[in-house]
Amino acid sequence: MTDALSFDITSVDDVAANRDEVVAAVEAHAGTIARELAILQGGDYGQETFKTRRGTWTLKYEAGALQYLRFKGKSGGETYVVSTKQPPEPKALATAMQDYPAFVEAYNDHVESLDGVLDDVPTAFPAVTTTEEIVAQRDQLVSTIREVADTMAGELNRFDGEYGTFTQRVGGTRWELKWDGPRASYLRVGGEGGIYLLSQYEPPAAPDVRELAGDFAAFVEAYNDYVEDLEADLATVSFDDAG
């Protein structure tokens, strides 16, 4: 029975408390290093490795906060001095902490090595060419295309329904005009995933307008041919008076 056992069991409370005190102090101190590294590297997530005479330290941070600090000795084995999981074993922590000052020194050397690295970087840059004239030309061309396309949409709306699409191939490329009422909803070149010369959202890129504007006339001609063919077909319709 357990009541008969009289062996003394040494409490680990004091050792654990000392361990937790050391880990908390390191977490606060190394947390400062983590924030400085996040600022230096220009991101909220990352890690950095520092070599010392006794081993290697790896510090990882997430959202600018210390995620873990790991020590790997040259003789083997690794210790997570700080982690989000479990605290380190006291003896391993004691071994790692003997090298902690060297880790801080390695970090300081790393930062100091970057001092002056940007001194010779030029801050005088060439003048930026304005796109104002190009955009104005683009908008003028698009406005003209819009005016013609809306005219086509009005006619299509009048004889082909409230809304729909008119498609033709120009030089082997599919052109599609969609209308909704008397106005063009979009003019797309190249099918699904193609280029929108007209849309309800943003204007097309200037290079696309330059490339496709010349073919727009052929698309309008294809529309005219479509209307003429339709008129010719309707002209041949007759009613037999004899019933």
MDAnalysis code that builds the backbone (N, CA, C; Angstrom):
import MDAnalysis as mda
import numpy as np

u = mda.Universe.empty(729, n_residues=243, atom_resindex=np.repeat(np.arange(243), 3), trajectory=True)
u.add_TopologyAttr("name", ["N", "CA", "C"] * 243)
u.add_TopologyAttr("resid", np.arange(1, 244))
u.add_TopologyAttr("resname", ["MET", "THR", "ASP", "ALA", "LEU", "SER", "PHE", "ASP", "ILE", "THR", "SER", "VAL", "ASP", "ASP", "VAL", "ALA", "ALA", "ASN", "ARG", "ASP", "GLU", "VAL", "VAL", "ALA", "ALA", "VAL", "GLU", "ALA", "HIS", "ALA", "GLY", "THR", "ILE", "ALA", "ARG", "GLU", "LEU", "ALA", "ILE", "LEU", "GLN", "GLY", "GLY", "ASP", "TYR", "GLY", "GLN", "GLU", "THR", "PHE", "LYS", "THR", "ARG", "ARG", "GLY", "THR", "TRP", "THR", "LEU", "LYS", "TYR", "GLU", "ALA", "GLY", "ALA", "LEU", "GLN", "TYR", "LEU", "ARG", "PHE", "LYS", "GLY", "LYS", "SER", "GLY", "GLY", "GLU", "THR", "TYR", "VAL", "VAL", "SER", "THR", "LYS", "GLN", "PRO", "PRO", "GLU", "PRO", "LYS", "ALA", "LEU", "ALA", "THR", "ALA", "MET", "GLN", "ASP", "TYR", "PRO", "ALA", "PHE", "VAL", "GLU", "ALA", "TYR", "ASN", "ASP", "HIS", "VAL", "GLU", "SER", "LEU", "ASP", "GLY", "VAL", "LEU", "ASP", "ASP", "VAL", "PRO", "THR", "ALA", "PHE", "PRO", "ALA", "VAL", "THR", "THR", "THR", "GLU", "GLU", "ILE", "VAL", "ALA", "GLN", "ARG", "ASP", "GLN", "LEU", "VAL", "SER", "THR", "ILE", "ARG", "GLU", "VAL", "ALA", "ASP", "THR", "MET", "ALA", "GLY", "GLU", "LEU", "ASN", "ARG", "PHE", "ASP", "GLY", "GLU", "TYR", "GLY", "THR", "PHE", "THR", "GLN", "ARG", "VAL", "GLY", "GLY", "THR", "ARG", "TRP", "GLU", "LEU", "LYS", "TRP", "ASP", "GLY", "PRO", "ARG", "ALA", "SER", "TYR", "LEU", "ARG", "VAL", "GLY", "GLY", "GLU", "GLY", "GLY", "ILE", "TYR", "LEU", "LEU", "SER", "GLN", "TYR", "GLU", "PRO", "PRO", "ALA", "ALA", "PRO", "ASP", "VAL", "ARG", "GLU", "LEU", "ALA", "GLY", "ASP", "PHE", "ALA", "ALA", "PHE", "VAL", "GLU", "ALA", "TYR", "ASN", "ASP", "TYR", "VAL", "GLU", "ASP", "LEU", "GLU", "ALA", "ASP", "LEU", "ALA", "THR", "VAL", "SER", "PHE", "ASP", "ASP", "ALA", "GLY"])
u.atoms.positions = np.array([
    [0.842, -1.198, 0.000],
    [0.000, 0.000, 0.000],
    [0.878, 1.250, 0.000],
    [0.359, 2.292, -0.638],
    [1.158, 3.522, -0.747],
    [1.373, 4.181, 0.601],
    [0.472, 3.912, 1.581],
    [0.645, 4.520, 2.898],
    [1.902, 4.025, 3.590],
    [2.375, 2.862, 3.147],
    [3.554, 2.283, 3.784],
    [4.850, 2.829, 3.215],
    [4.767, 3.559, 2.097],
    [5.966, 4.109, 1.468],
    [6.345, 5.402, 2.168],
    [7.592, 5.460, 2.633],
    [8.022, 6.633, 3.395],
    [9.178, 7.372, 2.746],
    [9.374, 7.135, 1.403],
    [10.495, 7.790, 0.733],
    [10.218, 9.282, 0.583],
    [11.238, 10.097, 0.744],
    [11.112, 11.538, 0.538],
    [11.203, 11.852, -0.948],
    [10.333, 12.720, -1.461],
    [10.347, 13.145, -2.868],
    [10.702, 14.627, -2.899],
    [11.792, 14.934, -3.571],
    [12.249, 16.323, -3.642],
    [11.345, 17.116, -4.575],
    [10.858, 18.250, -4.157],
    [9.996, 19.100, -4.979],
    [10.818, 19.813, -6.051],
    [10.208, 19.919, -7.228],
    [10.884, 20.627, -8.331],
    [10.338, 22.045, -8.470],
    [9.521, 22.461, -7.545],
    [8.879, 23.774, -7.665],
    [9.895, 24.895, -7.770],
    [10.928, 24.851, -6.936],
    [11.918, 25.930, -6.957],
    [12.676, 25.966, -8.274],
    [13.050, 24.782, -8.780],
    [13.792, 24.720, -10.050],
    [12.930, 25.241, -11.193],
    [11.664, 24.815, -11.213],
    [10.759, 25.256, -12.281],
    [10.536, 26.753, -12.215],
    [10.407, 27.279, -10.988],
    [10.194, 28.712, -10.840],
    [11.394, 29.493, -11.334],
    [12.600, 29.024, -11.018],
    [13.816, 29.688, -11.498],
    [13.894, 29.628, -13.022],
    [13.542, 28.447, -13.562],
    [13.574, 28.275, -15.019],
    [12.609, 29.259, -15.682],
    [11.395, 29.339, -15.159],
    [10.390, 30.214, -15.754],
    [10.798, 31.682, -15.651],
    [11.483, 32.031, -14.565],
    [11.936, 33.403, -14.398],
    [12.983, 33.763, -15.452],
    [13.903, 32.813, -15.704],
    [14.938, 33.043, -16.716],
    [14.312, 33.156, -18.105],
    [13.379, 32.242, -18.418],
    [12.736, 32.245, -19.737],
    [11.980, 33.552, -19.953],
    [11.278, 34.021, -18.941],
    [10.525, 35.273, -19.066],
    [11.451, 36.449, -19.336],
    [12.592, 36.460, -18.648],
    [13.547, 37.548, -18.857],
    [14.116, 37.510, -20.276],
    [14.438, 36.296, -20.747],
    [14.975, 36.160, -22.102],
    [13.916, 36.539, -23.128],
    [12.677, 36.116, -22.882],
    [11.604, 36.421, -23.832],
    [11.421, 37.929, -23.979],
    [11.498, 38.655, -22.884],
    [11.352, 40.105, -22.940],
    [12.535, 40.746, -23.670],
    [13.743, 40.266, -23.358],
    [14.946, 40.848, -23.962],
    [15.035, 40.501, -25.447],
    [14.867, 39.217, -25.770],
    [14.943, 38.796, -27.171],
    [13.761, 39.323, -27.974],
    [12.644, 39.613, -27.285],
    [11.507, 40.211, -27.976],
    [11.852, 41.564, -28.555],
    [12.705, 42.300, -27.846],
    [13.171, 43.583, -28.375],
    [13.990, 43.374, -29.640],
    [14.846, 42.362, -29.621],
    [15.640, 42.040, -30.812],
    [14.715, 41.660, -31.966],
    [13.664, 40.879, -31.674],
    [12.718, 40.479, -32.718],
    [12.067, 41.695, -33.365],
    [11.650, 42.658, -32.566],
    [11.015, 43.856, -33.117],
    [11.990, 44.668, -33.951],
    [13.232, 44.747, -33.503],
    [14.238, 45.488, -34.270],
    [14.518, 44.797, -35.606],
    [14.576, 43.477, -35.591],
    [14.800, 42.742, -36.838],
    [13.638, 42.929, -37.805],
    [12.420, 42.926, -37.267],
    [11.243, 43.127, -38.125],
    [11.316, 44.489, -38.809],
    [11.732, 45.512, -38.060],
    [11.875, 46.846, -38.642],
    [12.992, 46.863, -39.674],
    [14.105, 46.228, -39.339],
    [15.259, 46.220, -40.230],
    [14.967, 45.495, -41.526],
    [14.296, 44.357, -41.440],
    [14.045, 43.542, -42.625],
    [12.792, 43.968, -43.372],
    [12.026, 44.882, -42.789],
    [10.889, 45.443, -43.506],
    [9.697, 44.525, -43.632],
    [9.509, 43.625, -42.691],
    [8.354, 42.736, -42.746],
    [7.963, 42.256, -41.370],
    [6.741, 41.801, -41.255],
    [6.251, 41.336, -39.962],
    [6.644, 39.891, -39.675],
    [7.085, 39.164, -40.692],
    [7.390, 37.749, -40.522],
    [8.803, 37.463, -41.039],
    [9.525, 36.643, -40.297],
    [10.855, 36.275, -40.760],
    [11.665, 35.611, -39.663],
    [12.901, 35.288, -40.004],
    [13.805, 34.720, -39.010],
    [15.233, 35.071, -39.402],
    [16.115, 34.987, -38.440],
    [17.528, 35.308, -38.656],
    [18.357, 34.359, -37.806],
    [19.493, 33.961, -38.351],
    [20.394, 33.036, -37.658],
    [21.709, 33.743, -37.352],
    [22.195, 33.531, -36.144],
    [23.446, 34.154, -35.697],
    [24.389, 33.063, -35.182],
    [25.616, 33.098, -35.660],
    [26.605, 32.104, -35.252],
    [27.502, 32.667, -34.151],
    [27.767, 31.828, -33.182],
    [28.693, 32.181, -32.113],
    [29.779, 31.125, -32.045],
    [30.714, 31.322, -31.137],
    [31.803, 30.346, -31.013],
    [31.287, 28.994, -30.519],
    [30.212, 28.994, -29.752],
    [29.700, 27.748, -29.185],
    [28.580, 27.104, -29.985],
    [27.988, 27.843, -30.902],
    [26.874, 27.258, -31.641],
    [26.146, 28.258, -32.513],
    [24.872, 27.977, -32.727],
    [24.040, 28.794, -33.621],
    [22.727, 29.138, -32.926],
    [22.346, 30.405, -33.055],
    [21.070, 30.880, -32.494],
    [20.152, 31.257, -33.651],
    [18.909, 30.814, -33.579],
    [17.919, 31.172, -34.597],
    [16.741, 31.844, -33.911],
    [16.445, 33.048, -34.377],
    [15.326, 33.806, -33.827],
    [14.268, 33.946, -34.916],
    [13.049, 33.548, -34.593],
    [11.937, 33.674, -35.529],
    [10.886, 34.599, -34.932],
    [10.334, 35.463, -35.792],
    [9.301, 36.378, -35.320],
    [8.103, 36.345, -36.272],
    [6.951, 36.574, -35.718],
    [5.710, 36.659, -36.478],
    [4.929, 37.858, -35.978],
    [4.421, 38.634, -36.937],
    [3.716, 39.876, -36.608],
    [4.573, 40.771, -35.721],
    [5.879, 40.732, -35.939],
    [6.803, 41.574, -35.199],
    [7.092, 41.114, -33.791],
    [6.508, 39.978, -33.376],
    [6.710, 39.470, -32.016],
    [7.541, 38.194, -32.051],
    [8.290, 37.963, -30.982],
    [9.141, 36.783, -30.895],
    [8.301, 35.508, -30.938],
    [8.636, 34.627, -31.876],
    [7.953, 33.336, -31.968],
    [8.736, 32.249, -31.247],
    [10.035, 32.185, -31.552],
    [10.889, 31.283, -30.785],
    [12.337, 31.727, -30.893],
    [13.122, 31.277, -29.906],
    [14.564, 31.491, -29.894],
    [15.204, 30.139, -29.630],
    [15.971, 29.661, -30.603],
    [16.527, 28.305, -30.531],
    [18.051, 28.348, -30.530],
    [18.633, 27.567, -29.631],
    [20.095, 27.446, -29.571],
    [20.486, 26.028, -29.958],
    [21.445, 25.936, -30.897],
    [21.961, 24.636, -31.318],
    [23.466, 24.649, -31.100],
    [23.911, 23.839, -30.141],
    [25.334, 23.815, -29.820],
    [26.152, 23.049, -30.840],
    [27.423, 23.382, -30.922],
    [28.299, 22.690, -31.865],
    [28.487, 21.230, -31.494],
    [28.303, 20.918, -30.235],
    [28.459, 19.529, -29.794],
    [27.204, 18.703, -30.035],
    [26.147, 19.351, -30.569],
    [24.911, 18.635, -30.866],
    [23.792, 19.024, -29.933],
    [22.597, 18.683, -30.324],
    [21.430, 18.996, -29.522],
    [20.977, 20.427, -29.715],
    [19.694, 20.656, -29.530],
    [19.164, 22.005, -29.658],
    [18.163, 22.270, -28.540],
    [18.094, 23.532, -28.166],
    [17.232, 23.936, -27.062],
    [16.400, 25.137, -27.486],
    [15.096, 25.013, -27.326],
    [14.215, 26.154, -27.563],
    [14.155, 26.945, -26.257],
    [14.991, 27.962, -26.174],
    [15.036, 28.792, -24.976],
    [13.691, 29.484, -24.769],
    [13.101, 29.935, -25.883],
    [11.758, 30.515, -25.868],
    [10.968, 29.861, -26.995],
    [9.750, 29.448, -26.702],
    [8.892, 28.880, -27.732],
    [7.444, 29.058, -27.323],
    [6.548, 28.743, -28.251],
    [5.118, 28.841, -27.953],
    [4.573, 27.515, -27.435],
    [5.435, 26.521, -27.265],
    [4.980, 25.200, -26.842],
    [5.330, 24.947, -25.379],
    [6.433, 24.295, -25.127],
    [6.763, 23.962, -23.749],
    [8.078, 24.610, -23.340],
    [8.272, 24.872, -22.053],
    [9.526, 25.486, -21.593],
    [10.679, 24.502, -21.703],
    [11.912, 25.000, -21.755],
    [13.069, 24.130, -21.908],
    [13.398, 23.373, -20.620],
    [14.172, 22.319, -20.783],
    [14.665, 21.555, -19.633],
    [15.723, 22.430, -18.932],
    [15.683, 22.530, -17.620],
    [16.549, 23.471, -16.898],
    [18.035, 23.337, -17.221],
    [18.556, 22.117, -17.316],
    [19.986, 21.954, -17.577],
    [20.340, 22.448, -18.973],
    [19.481, 22.110, -19.947],
    [19.727, 22.579, -21.316],
    [19.631, 24.093, -21.386],
    [18.701, 24.661, -20.625],
    [18.563, 26.115, -20.588],
    [19.818, 26.758, -20.007],
    [20.349, 26.163, -18.942],
    [21.556, 26.704, -18.320],
    [22.713, 26.697, -19.305],
    [22.834, 25.626, -20.085],
    [23.915, 25.535, -21.080],
    [23.757, 26.604, -22.148],
    [22.521, 26.769, -22.631],
    [22.274, 27.761, -23.675],
    [22.543, 29.168, -23.161],
    [22.153, 29.430, -21.914],
    [22.283, 30.783, -21.387],
    [23.729, 31.204, -21.194],
    [24.621, 30.233, -21.094],
    [26.038, 30.587, -21.021],
    [26.506, 31.265, -22.303],
    [25.780, 30.971, -23.412],
    [26.166, 31.550, -24.699],
    [25.262, 32.710, -25.114],
    [24.269, 33.026, -24.293],
    [23.315, 34.083, -24.675],
    [23.992, 35.438, -24.885],
    [24.931, 35.851, -24.020],
    [25.601, 37.132, -24.277],
    [26.291, 37.167, -25.639],
    [26.858, 36.008, -26.060],
    [27.512, 35.952, -27.372],
    [26.483, 36.113, -28.487],
    [25.269, 35.582, -28.289],
    [24.188, 35.760, -29.271],
    [23.839, 37.235, -29.418],
    [23.696, 37.928, -28.297],
    [23.363, 39.353, -28.352],
    [24.479, 40.126, -29.044],
    [25.713, 39.746, -28.757],
    [26.846, 40.416, -29.399],
    [26.828, 40.177, -30.909],
    [26.481, 38.940, -31.307],
    [26.414, 38.630, -32.738],
    [25.322, 39.461, -33.415],
    [24.194, 39.645, -32.727],
    [23.123, 40.486, -33.274],
    [23.610, 41.926, -33.423],
    [24.263, 42.447, -32.388],
    [24.765, 43.818, -32.449],
    [25.758, 43.996, -33.590],
    [26.636, 42.995, -33.774],
    [27.612, 43.062, -34.869],
    [26.894, 43.076, -36.218],
    [25.820, 42.300, -36.309],
    [25.047, 42.243, -37.559],
    [24.467, 43.614, -37.894],
    [23.896, 44.278, -36.911],
    [23.307, 45.597, -37.140],
    [24.395, 46.612, -37.471],
    [25.493, 46.564, -36.720],
    [26.577, 47.520, -36.961],
    [27.213, 47.327, -38.328],
    [27.196, 46.102, -38.833],
    [27.782, 45.851, -40.156],
    [26.992, 46.540, -41.270],
    [25.757, 46.886, -40.967],
    [24.919, 47.553, -41.966],
    [25.003, 49.066, -41.877],
    [25.730, 49.550, -40.905],
    [25.860, 51.000, -40.742],
    [26.570, 51.589, -41.952],
    [25.935, 52.556, -42.583],
    [26.523, 53.222, -43.745],
    [26.312, 52.501, -45.055],
    [25.581, 51.377, -45.055],
    [25.418, 50.609, -46.285],
    [24.645, 51.394, -47.339],
    [23.848, 52.361, -46.913],
    [23.053, 53.159, -47.853],
    [23.651, 54.529, -48.127],
    [24.849, 54.773, -47.609],
    [25.433, 56.112, -47.742],
    [25.634, 56.525, -49.189],
    [26.037, 55.588, -50.055],
    [26.348, 55.925, -51.445],
    [25.169, 55.725, -52.391],
    [24.028, 55.396, -51.837],
    [22.855, 55.210, -52.690],
    [22.341, 56.578, -53.133],
    [22.189, 56.798, -54.447],
    [21.749, 58.122, -54.915],
    [20.283, 58.380, -54.549],
    [20.007, 59.611, -54.218],
    [18.629, 60.009, -53.923],
    [18.105, 61.020, -54.938],
    [18.928, 61.333, -55.929],
    [18.487, 62.194, -57.028],
    [18.140, 61.290, -58.200],
    [16.889, 61.317, -58.602],
    [16.415, 60.415, -59.651],
    [16.007, 61.199, -60.891],
    [15.997, 60.522, -62.046],
    [15.577, 61.213, -63.276],
    [14.131, 61.690, -63.176],
    [13.832, 62.737, -63.937],
    [12.464, 63.245, -63.973],
    [11.535, 62.174, -64.552],
    [10.344, 62.120, -64.041],
    [9.352, 61.146, -64.496],
    [8.508, 61.774, -65.595],
    [8.471, 61.110, -66.746],
    [7.692, 61.623, -67.869],
    [6.204, 61.474, -67.592],
    [5.457, 62.518, -67.794],
    [4.032, 62.472, -67.546],
    [3.296, 61.685, -68.635],
    [2.226, 61.046, -68.259],
    [1.400, 60.302, -69.225],
    [0.167, 61.103, -69.628],
    [0.142, 62.365, -69.244],
    [-1.061, 63.180, -69.446],
    [-1.490, 63.222, -70.909],
    [-0.537, 63.474, -71.816],
    [-0.882, 63.588, -73.232],
    [-1.329, 62.245, -73.795],
    [-0.633, 61.173, -73.389],
    [-1.004, 59.843, -73.871],
    [-2.402, 59.475, -73.400],
    [-2.682, 59.751, -72.128],
    [-4.003, 59.439, -71.572],
    [-5.077, 60.252, -72.279],
    [-4.787, 61.508, -72.568],
    [-5.762, 62.354, -73.259],
    [-6.073, 61.787, -74.643],
    [-5.032, 61.344, -75.358],
    [-5.249, 60.749, -76.673],
    [-6.033, 59.444, -76.558],
    [-5.683, 58.649, -75.536],
    [-6.401, 57.403, -75.317],
    [-7.879, 57.664, -75.061],
    [-8.146, 58.623, -74.180],
    [-9.528, 58.922, -73.822],
    [-10.321, 59.458, -75.012],
    [-9.645, 60.221, -75.866],
    [-10.320, 60.757, -77.050],
    [-10.705, 59.630, -78.000],
    [-9.773, 58.696, -78.215],
    [-10.065, 57.562, -79.090],
    [-11.168, 56.692, -78.511],
    [-11.088, 56.423, -77.208],
    [-12.101, 55.592, -76.564],
    [-13.461, 56.278, -76.619],
    [-13.483, 57.601, -76.464],
    [-14.733, 58.339, -76.538],
    [-15.368, 58.215, -77.918],
    [-14.522, 58.268, -78.961],
    [-15.029, 58.112, -80.322],
    [-15.574, 56.705, -80.535],
    [-14.824, 55.697, -80.046],
    [-15.291, 54.313, -80.155],
    [-16.589, 54.131, -79.388],
    [-16.676, 54.740, -78.219],
    [-17.894, 54.659, -77.412],
    [-19.092, 55.248, -78.153],
    [-18.885, 56.374, -78.787],
    [-19.974, 57.036, -79.512],
    [-20.499, 56.146, -80.637],
    [-19.580, 55.554, -81.406],
    [-19.986, 54.683, -82.508],
    [-20.645, 53.412, -81.971],
    [-20.036, 52.830, -80.925],
    [-20.582, 51.595, -80.355],
    [-21.967, 51.825, -79.773],
    [-22.198, 52.984, -79.156],
    [-23.519, 53.283, -78.619],
    [-24.544, 53.438, -79.744],
    [-24.105, 54.000, -80.870],
    [-24.995, 54.100, -82.020],
    [-25.382, 52.713, -82.511],
    [-24.392, 51.826, -82.614],
    [-24.669, 50.451, -83.019],
    [-25.597, 49.780, -82.012],
    [-25.322, 50.006, -80.719],
    [-26.158, 49.400, -79.681],
    [-27.601, 49.881, -79.795],
    [-27.783, 51.173, -80.103],
    [-29.128, 51.713, -80.249],
    [-29.879, 51.048, -81.387],
    [-29.165, 50.825, -82.499],
    [-29.805, 50.165, -83.637],
    [-30.097, 48.703, -83.334],
    [-29.153, 48.026, -82.712],
    [-29.367, 46.621, -82.351],
    [-30.518, 46.491, -81.359],
    [-30.582, 47.430, -80.433],
    [-31.692, 47.443, -79.477],
    [-33.034, 47.628, -80.183],
    [-33.030, 48.435, -81.236],
    [-34.272, 48.755, -81.943],
    [-34.803, 47.571, -82.738],
    [-33.881, 46.819, -83.398],
    [-34.398, 45.743, -84.247],
    [-34.038, 44.338, -83.764],
    [-33.257, 44.231, -82.678],
    [-32.847, 42.895, -82.260],
    [-33.116, 42.620, -80.785],
    [-33.812, 43.508, -80.087],
    [-34.174, 43.213, -78.706],
    [-33.545, 44.168, -77.707],
    [-34.069, 44.086, -76.487],
    [-33.649, 44.991, -75.420],
    [-32.181, 44.847, -75.069],
    [-31.690, 43.628, -75.107],
    [-30.271, 43.399, -74.824],
    [-29.799, 42.166, -75.578],
    [-28.491, 42.074, -75.759],
    [-27.919, 40.936, -76.494],
    [-26.472, 41.205, -76.848],
    [-25.926, 40.379, -77.698],
    [-24.535, 40.539, -78.136],
    [-24.455, 40.417, -79.650],
    [-23.557, 41.185, -80.204],
    [-23.277, 41.120, -81.636],
    [-21.808, 40.740, -81.791],
    [-21.528, 39.659, -82.477],
    [-20.151, 39.172, -82.616],
    [-19.768, 39.045, -84.083],
    [-18.543, 39.361, -84.365],
    [-17.967, 39.204, -85.700],
    [-16.483, 38.915, -85.548],
    [-15.907, 38.296, -86.535],
    [-14.460, 38.074, -86.539],
    [-13.794, 39.093, -87.455],
    [-12.777, 39.711, -86.918],
    [-12.000, 40.684, -87.675],
    [-10.564, 40.210, -87.690],
    [-10.076, 39.865, -88.873],
    [-8.706, 39.348, -88.976],
    [-8.497, 38.092, -88.159],
    [-9.537, 37.273, -88.033],
    [-9.435, 36.031, -87.281],
    [-9.643, 36.182, -85.791],
    [-9.886, 37.402, -85.326],
    [-10.086, 37.660, -83.899],
    [-11.548, 37.978, -83.628],
    [-12.075, 37.406, -82.563],
    [-13.477, 37.601, -82.205],
    [-13.681, 38.969, -81.551],
    [-14.609, 39.724, -82.107],
    [-15.045, 40.991, -81.522],
    [-16.478, 40.799, -81.040],
    [-16.760, 41.300, -79.862],
    [-18.090, 41.122, -79.283],
    [-18.585, 42.421, -78.667],
    [-19.743, 42.866, -79.161],
    [-20.390, 44.050, -78.619],
    [-21.634, 43.607, -77.856],
    [-21.696, 43.941, -76.600],
    [-22.879, 43.638, -75.812],
    [-23.627, 44.935, -75.559],
    [-24.936, 44.892, -75.777],
    [-25.733, 46.074, -75.510],
    [-26.819, 45.784, -74.480],
    [-27.171, 46.796, -73.761],
    [-28.249, 46.722, -72.779],
    [-29.058, 47.997, -72.935],
    [-30.174, 47.889, -73.615],
    [-30.892, 49.085, -74.008],
    [-30.152, 49.756, -75.150],
    [-30.205, 51.054, -75.234],
    [-29.565, 51.760, -76.346],
    [-28.095, 52.084, -76.104],
    [-27.457, 51.392, -75.191],
    [-26.070, 51.717, -74.862],
    [-25.223, 50.446, -74.839],
    [-23.972, 50.581, -75.286],
    [-23.051, 49.440, -75.281],
    [-22.582, 49.159, -73.860],
    [-22.770, 47.912, -73.403],
    [-22.269, 47.523, -72.080],
    [-20.773, 47.299, -72.139],
    [-20.328, 46.604, -73.196],
    [-18.887, 46.424, -73.375],
    [-18.583, 46.090, -74.820],
    [-17.348, 46.306, -75.183],
    [-16.810, 45.879, -76.472],
    [-15.531, 45.121, -76.160],
    [-15.577, 43.814, -76.395],
    [-14.460, 42.945, -76.014],
    [-13.834, 42.324, -77.245],
    [-12.533, 42.258, -77.235],
    [-11.780, 41.689, -78.351],
    [-11.015, 40.471, -77.849],
    [-11.251, 39.316, -78.476],
    [-10.503, 38.120, -78.106],
    [-11.268, 37.127, -77.268],
    [-12.559, 37.270, -77.117],
    [-13.349, 36.296, -76.365],
    [-13.103, 36.388, -74.868],
    [-13.456, 35.310, -74.154],
    [-13.263, 35.272, -72.705],
    [-11.797, 35.530, -72.355],
    [-11.583, 36.426, -71.418],
    [-10.210, 36.770, -71.056],
    [-9.565, 37.740, -72.023],
    [-10.368, 38.275, -72.964],
    [-9.818, 39.194, -73.948],
    [-9.678, 40.602, -73.418],
    [-9.512, 41.535, -74.340],
    [-9.287, 42.943, -73.999],
    [-10.606, 43.700, -74.154],
    [-10.939, 44.466, -73.149],
    [-12.147, 45.282, -73.186],
    [-11.787, 46.678, -73.686],
    [-12.178, 46.967, -74.931],
    [-11.990, 48.324, -75.426],
    [-12.985, 49.268, -74.756],
    [-14.165, 48.738, -74.449],
    [-15.171, 49.489, -73.701],
    [-15.681, 48.609, -72.580],
    [-15.913, 49.197, -71.427],
    [-16.504, 48.443, -70.322],
    [-17.145, 49.427, -69.357],
    [-17.821, 48.890, -68.353],
    [-18.438, 49.728, -67.336],
    [-17.471, 50.054, -66.204],
    [-16.255, 49.583, -66.322],
    [-15.320, 49.717, -65.214],
    [-14.177, 50.665, -65.555],
    [-13.053, 50.132, -65.978],
    [-11.892, 50.993, -66.200],
    [-11.583, 51.096, -67.690],
    [-10.928, 52.164, -68.108],
    [-10.589, 52.317, -69.524],
    [-9.485, 51.341, -69.918],
    [-9.361, 51.037, -71.195],
    [-8.317, 50.118, -71.644],
    [-6.937, 50.762, -71.569],
    [-5.913, 49.931, -71.601],
    [-4.551, 50.444, -71.610],
    [-4.256, 51.082, -72.961],
    [-3.431, 52.120, -72.931],
    [-3.114, 52.848, -74.161],
    [-2.522, 51.940, -75.246],
    [-1.596, 51.016, -74.903],
    [-1.077, 50.124, -75.955],
    [-2.163, 49.265, -76.594],
    [-3.167, 48.852, -75.816],
    [-4.262, 48.051, -76.378],
    [-5.098, 48.884, -77.337],
    [-5.341, 50.136, -76.980],
    [-6.096, 51.011, -77.865],
    [-5.333, 51.227, -79.164],
    [-4.035, 51.460, -79.044],
    [-3.211, 51.663, -80.246],
    [-3.257, 50.442, -81.159],
    [-3.226, 49.245, -80.567],
    [-3.196, 48.017, -81.358],
    [-4.537, 47.702, -82.012],
    [-5.641, 48.022, -81.327],
    [-6.940, 47.545, -81.777],
    [-7.808, 48.613, -82.435],
    [-7.485, 49.879, -82.229],
    [-8.346, 50.936, -82.767],
    [-8.469, 50.834, -84.282],
    [-7.384, 50.465, -84.956],
    [-7.425, 50.362, -86.412],
    [-8.390, 49.299, -86.906],
    [-8.544, 48.228, -86.131],
    [-9.452, 47.157, -86.543],
    [-10.904, 47.455, -86.186],
    [-11.133, 48.485, -85.389],
    [-12.501, 48.804, -85.014],
    [-13.323, 49.183, -86.241],
    [-12.696, 49.885, -87.186],
    [-13.399, 50.259, -88.420],
    [-13.881, 49.012, -89.156],
    [-13.061, 47.970, -89.201],
    [-13.459, 46.725, -89.861],
    [-14.631, 46.071, -89.136],
    [-14.649, 46.206, -87.811],
    [-15.763, 45.654, -87.041],
    [-17.054, 46.403, -87.373],
    [-16.958, 47.726, -87.503],
    [-18.134, 48.520, -87.861],
    [-18.605, 48.140, -89.259],
    [-17.667, 47.936, -90.170],
    [-18.040, 47.501, -91.521],
    [-18.733, 46.147, -91.493],
    [-18.254, 45.253, -90.628],
    [-18.896, 43.946, -90.499],
    [-20.323, 44.097, -89.984],
    [-20.512, 45.051, -89.078],
    [-21.863, 45.324, -88.584],
    [-22.744, 45.845, -89.716],
    [-22.218, 46.785, -90.501],
    [-22.988, 47.337, -91.620],
    [-23.370, 46.240, -92.609],
    [-22.424, 45.342, -92.896],
    [-22.725, 44.224, -93.800],
    [-23.830, 43.351, -93.224],
    [-23.783, 43.159, -91.907],
    [-24.809, 42.351, -91.240],
    [-26.188, 42.989, -91.409],
    [-26.263, 44.304, -91.235],
    [-27.537, 45.007, -91.375],
    [-28.023, 44.961, -92.817],
    [-27.098, 45.173, -93.762],
    [-27.485, 45.137, -95.180],
    [-27.990, 43.759, -95.572],
    [-27.316, 42.715, -95.085],
    [-27.777, 41.359, -95.390],
    [-29.150, 41.107, -94.793],
    [-29.378, 41.632, -93.603],
    [-30.670, 41.456, -92.951],
    [-31.762, 42.173, -93.733],
    [-31.455, 43.381, -94.209],
    [-32.431, 44.119, -95.004],
    [-32.729, 43.401, -96.309],
    [-31.667, 42.837, -96.923],
    [-31.871, 42.105, -98.177],
    [-32.725, 40.877, -97.959],
    [-32.506, 40.187, -96.857],
    [-33.312, 38.995, -96.565],
    [-34.763, 39.364, -96.342],
    [-35.001, 40.464, -95.632],
    [-36.372, 40.884, -95.384],
    [-37.056, 41.353, -96.649],
    [-36.241, 41.910, -97.574],
    [-36.830, 42.411, -98.832],
    [-37.384, 41.280, -99.688],
    [-36.863, 40.078, -99.478],
    [-37.325, 38.944, -100.295],
    [-38.561, 38.270, -99.705],
    [-38.979, 38.703, -98.536],
    [-40.156, 38.092, -97.923],
    [-41.406, 38.592, -98.639],
    [-42.292, 37.690, -99.019],
    [-43.530, 38.075, -99.680],
    [-44.666, 37.244, -99.104],
    [-45.883, 37.776, -99.285],
    [-47.069, 37.072, -98.808],
    [-47.890, 36.638, -100.017],
    [-48.330, 35.452, -99.973],
    [-49.136, 34.921, -101.066],
    [-50.564, 35.403, -100.906],
    [-50.975, 36.311, -101.820],
    [-52.337, 36.871, -101.741],
    [-53.399, 35.804, -101.907],
    [-53.004, 34.735, -102.571],
    [-53.996, 33.687, -102.828],
    [-54.358, 32.969, -101.530],
    [-53.469, 33.126, -100.496],
    [-53.742, 32.446, -99.225],
    [-53.601, 30.983, -99.407],
])
